[in-house]
Amino acid sequence: MRIAAAVVALVACGGSKSPPPAPAPPPPKPPPRIQVEEPEPDDGVTVRLAHGHMEPEVVQAGIAPHAEELTGCFATRVGKRRWLGGHVTLHWDIRADGEVTKVVLSESDLGSWPVEKCLLEVARSATFGKPVGGNADFVVPLDFKPLGPSMPWDEDRGIKAVGKQLSTLAKCTKKRPADEVVITMYVGPHGQAQSVGFSAAKAVIDDVWGDCAEKLALAWKLPDPRGTVAKLAIRYRP
């Protein structure tokens, strides 16, 4: 706050008088009090508010018994594919009584449906305590580090590489996702698809649809990345 002081000069006939001392300025107002919220602990769990919320320790208690299973989904399936790896986000919807109503693979650039399907299976088996205040949702991020390199292709190049072959996924009609799916895949020697995976920000990817889509996508013929393994991601709306 800025305070302006006015200086008044008094002039009288035949002389001048010293101005009276200026009144003392009012004391400055104290700054407004700002409430500071404690940050959430950096524990790898992101709790998002719906109607209610999940306490992080409740989420951890539900995930902890399945930690080895989640790790095993990758460790037992990576094999010799050293280039396989990526980031995965699992999203749970929880009803007020603690029942899990939906599990979504909301993000994944892993590019391996067998691993992603296993993660979903484990995630669906987890149980949690009741949320506070009503229905809630939360996400848990997982990262699987590749042991070897791959060459990324941007989305435009990926779309061009796949071309009209994308339309073959229309054959997978049973339990198809109700929203856009991101397809991540690896391309090896002679343009042969090596691995493919799926994620959807909002929609459930059912095992039946995923199995069908994986089989068809692995049959696609793609440009030869010449001496390396390429990784691409494209969007598909069933």
C-alpha positions as CSV (number, residue, x, y, z in Angstrom):
1,M,0.0,0.0,0.0
2,R,1.4,3.4,-0.9
3,I,0.6,6.4,1.3
4,A,0.9,9.9,-0.2
5,A,1.9,12.8,2.2
6,A,0.7,16.3,1.4
7,V,2.9,19.3,2.2
8,V,1.1,22.5,2.8
9,A,2.9,25.9,2.7
10,L,1.2,28.7,4.6
11,V,1.9,32.3,3.5
12,A,0.7,35.3,5.5
13,C,0.9,39.1,4.8
14,G,4.2,40.5,6.0
15,G,5.9,37.2,6.7
16,S,5.6,33.5,6.8
17,K,5.1,31.0,9.5
18,S,6.6,27.5,9.8
19,P,4.1,24.9,8.9
20,P,2.8,22.8,11.7
21,P,4.3,19.3,11.9
22,A,2.6,16.8,9.6
23,P,0.4,14.3,11.3
24,A,2.0,10.8,11.7
25,P,0.9,8.5,8.9
26,P,-1.5,5.7,9.9
27,P,0.2,2.4,10.6
28,P,0.4,0.1,7.6
29,K,-2.4,-2.5,7.3
30,P,-1.2,-6.1,7.9
31,P,-1.0,-8.2,4.8
32,P,-4.0,-10.4,4.1
33,R,-3.7,-13.9,5.5
34,I,-3.3,-16.6,2.9
35,Q,-4.2,-20.2,3.8
36,V,-1.5,-22.5,2.6
37,E,-2.5,-26.1,2.0
38,E,-0.1,-28.9,2.7
39,P,1.2,-30.5,-0.6
40,E,0.2,-34.1,-1.2
41,P,3.1,-36.5,-0.5
42,D,5.2,-37.6,-3.4
43,D,4.2,-41.2,-3.2
44,G,3.4,-42.0,-6.8
45,V,-0.4,-41.8,-6.2
46,T,-2.5,-39.0,-7.6
47,V,-5.8,-38.6,-5.9
48,R,-8.4,-36.7,-8.0
49,L,-11.6,-35.4,-6.5
50,A,-15.0,-36.5,-7.9
51,H,-17.8,-36.2,-5.3
52,G,-15.5,-37.6,-2.6
53,H,-11.9,-38.4,-2.3
54,M,-9.5,-41.3,-1.5
55,E,-6.9,-40.9,1.2
56,P,-3.5,-41.7,-0.2
57,E,-2.8,-44.2,2.6
58,V,-6.0,-46.0,1.7
59,V,-4.9,-46.3,-1.9
60,Q,-1.5,-47.5,-0.9
61,A,-3.0,-50.2,1.4
62,G,-5.0,-51.5,-1.6
63,I,-2.1,-51.4,-4.0
64,A,0.6,-52.8,-1.8
65,P,-0.6,-56.5,-1.8
66,H,-0.4,-56.4,-5.6
67,A,2.9,-54.6,-6.1
68,E,4.8,-57.7,-7.1
69,E,2.1,-58.8,-9.4
70,L,2.2,-55.5,-11.2
71,T,5.9,-55.6,-11.6
72,G,5.7,-59.3,-12.7
73,C,3.3,-58.4,-15.5
74,F,6.3,-56.7,-17.3
75,A,9.2,-58.8,-16.0
76,T,7.7,-62.1,-17.1
77,R,6.7,-60.9,-20.5
78,V,9.5,-58.6,-21.7
79,G,11.7,-61.5,-22.8
80,K,14.4,-60.5,-25.3
81,R,12.5,-57.4,-26.4
82,R,15.0,-55.0,-24.7
83,W,13.4,-52.0,-26.5
84,L,10.1,-52.6,-24.8
85,G,9.1,-50.1,-22.1
86,G,7.1,-47.0,-21.3
87,H,4.7,-45.1,-19.0
88,V,1.4,-46.5,-17.9
89,T,-1.4,-44.8,-15.9
90,L,-4.1,-46.9,-14.3
91,H,-7.4,-45.1,-13.4
92,W,-9.9,-46.5,-10.8
93,D,-13.4,-45.3,-10.2
94,I,-14.6,-46.1,-6.7
95,R,-18.2,-46.0,-5.4
96,A,-19.1,-44.6,-2.0
97,D,-19.3,-48.1,-0.5
98,G,-15.8,-48.9,-1.7
99,E,-16.7,-51.0,-4.7
100,V,-14.5,-50.6,-7.7
101,T,-16.8,-49.7,-10.6
102,K,-14.3,-49.2,-13.4
103,V,-10.6,-49.6,-14.2
104,V,-9.2,-47.8,-17.2
105,L,-5.8,-47.9,-18.8
106,S,-6.0,-44.1,-19.3
107,E,-2.4,-43.7,-20.6
108,S,0.1,-46.2,-22.0
109,D,3.0,-45.9,-24.4
110,L,4.2,-49.3,-23.4
111,G,3.1,-50.9,-26.7
112,S,2.5,-54.4,-25.3
113,W,-1.1,-55.7,-25.0
114,P,-0.1,-58.8,-23.0
115,V,1.6,-56.7,-20.4
116,E,-1.2,-54.1,-20.4
117,K,-3.9,-56.8,-20.1
118,C,-2.1,-58.3,-17.2
119,L,-1.9,-54.9,-15.5
120,L,-5.6,-54.4,-15.9
121,E,-6.4,-57.9,-14.6
122,V,-4.3,-57.2,-11.4
123,A,-5.8,-53.7,-11.1
124,R,-9.4,-55.1,-11.2
125,S,-8.6,-57.5,-8.4
126,A,-7.5,-54.8,-6.0
127,T,-9.8,-53.8,-3.2
128,F,-9.9,-50.5,-1.3
129,G,-11.4,-48.9,1.7
130,K,-14.3,-46.5,1.4
131,P,-13.7,-43.0,0.0
132,V,-14.4,-39.9,2.0
133,G,-17.5,-38.0,1.1
134,G,-18.9,-40.2,-1.7
135,N,-17.8,-41.6,-5.1
136,A,-14.2,-40.9,-5.9
137,D,-11.5,-41.8,-8.5
138,F,-7.7,-41.9,-8.5
139,V,-4.8,-42.8,-10.7
140,V,-1.6,-44.7,-10.2
141,P,1.4,-44.2,-12.6
142,L,3.8,-47.0,-13.5
143,D,7.0,-46.7,-15.4
144,F,8.8,-49.6,-17.1
145,K,12.3,-48.7,-18.3
146,P,13.5,-50.2,-21.6
147,L,16.9,-51.8,-21.6
148,G,17.6,-51.1,-25.2
149,P,16.9,-48.2,-27.7
150,S,14.1,-47.7,-30.2
151,M,13.6,-45.0,-32.8
152,P,10.4,-42.9,-32.3
153,W,8.3,-42.0,-35.3
154,D,6.0,-39.0,-34.9
155,E,2.2,-39.4,-35.3
156,D,2.2,-38.1,-38.9
157,R,4.8,-40.7,-39.9
158,G,2.9,-43.4,-37.9
159,I,-0.4,-42.6,-39.7
160,K,1.3,-42.7,-43.1
161,A,3.1,-46.0,-42.2
162,V,-0.1,-47.7,-41.1
163,G,-2.3,-46.2,-43.8
164,K,-5.5,-48.0,-44.8
165,Q,-4.5,-51.1,-42.7
166,L,-6.0,-49.3,-39.7
167,S,-9.5,-50.0,-41.1
168,T,-9.0,-53.8,-40.5
169,L,-9.6,-53.2,-36.8
170,A,-13.3,-52.6,-37.7
171,K,-13.5,-56.4,-37.7
172,C,-13.2,-56.4,-33.9
173,T,-16.8,-55.7,-33.1
174,K,-17.2,-57.5,-29.8
175,K,-17.0,-55.3,-26.7
176,R,-15.2,-52.5,-28.6
177,P,-14.2,-49.4,-26.7
178,A,-16.7,-46.6,-26.6
179,D,-14.1,-43.9,-27.1
180,E,-10.9,-43.1,-28.9
181,V,-8.0,-45.6,-28.5
182,V,-4.3,-44.8,-28.7
183,I,-2.4,-47.6,-30.4
184,T,1.3,-47.9,-29.7
185,M,3.4,-50.4,-31.6
186,Y,7.0,-51.3,-32.5
187,V,8.2,-52.0,-36.0
188,G,11.2,-54.3,-36.6
189,P,13.2,-55.7,-39.6
190,H,11.5,-55.8,-43.0
191,G,8.6,-53.7,-41.6
192,Q,7.3,-56.5,-39.4
193,A,5.2,-55.4,-36.4
194,Q,6.9,-56.7,-33.2
195,S,4.5,-55.6,-30.5
196,V,1.3,-53.6,-30.1
197,G,-0.6,-52.1,-27.1
198,F,-3.6,-49.9,-26.4
199,S,-4.9,-47.3,-24.0
200,A,-8.0,-45.1,-23.8
201,A,-8.4,-42.0,-21.6
202,K,-12.0,-42.7,-20.8
203,A,-13.1,-46.0,-22.2
204,V,-12.7,-49.5,-20.9
205,I,-10.6,-51.7,-23.2
206,D,-12.0,-55.2,-22.8
207,D,-9.8,-58.2,-23.2
208,V,-11.9,-59.6,-26.0
209,W,-11.5,-56.5,-28.2
210,G,-7.8,-56.1,-27.2
211,D,-7.0,-59.7,-28.2
212,C,-8.7,-59.2,-31.6
213,A,-7.1,-55.9,-32.3
214,E,-3.6,-57.1,-31.3
215,K,-3.9,-60.1,-33.7
216,L,-4.9,-57.9,-36.6
217,A,-2.3,-55.2,-35.9
218,L,0.6,-57.6,-35.7
219,A,-0.2,-58.7,-39.3
220,W,0.3,-55.2,-40.7
221,K,3.1,-54.6,-43.1
222,L,5.0,-51.3,-42.3
223,P,8.1,-49.5,-43.6
224,D,11.4,-51.0,-42.7
225,P,13.1,-49.0,-40.0
226,R,16.5,-50.3,-41.3
227,G,18.7,-51.7,-38.6
228,T,16.7,-50.6,-35.6
229,V,13.3,-50.9,-34.0
230,A,10.8,-48.0,-34.5
231,K,8.1,-47.0,-32.1
232,L,4.9,-45.2,-33.3
233,A,1.6,-44.2,-31.8
234,I,-1.6,-43.4,-33.6
235,R,-5.2,-42.7,-32.6
236,Y,-8.1,-44.9,-33.6
237,R,-11.9,-44.4,-33.0
238,P,-13.7,-47.8,-33.1
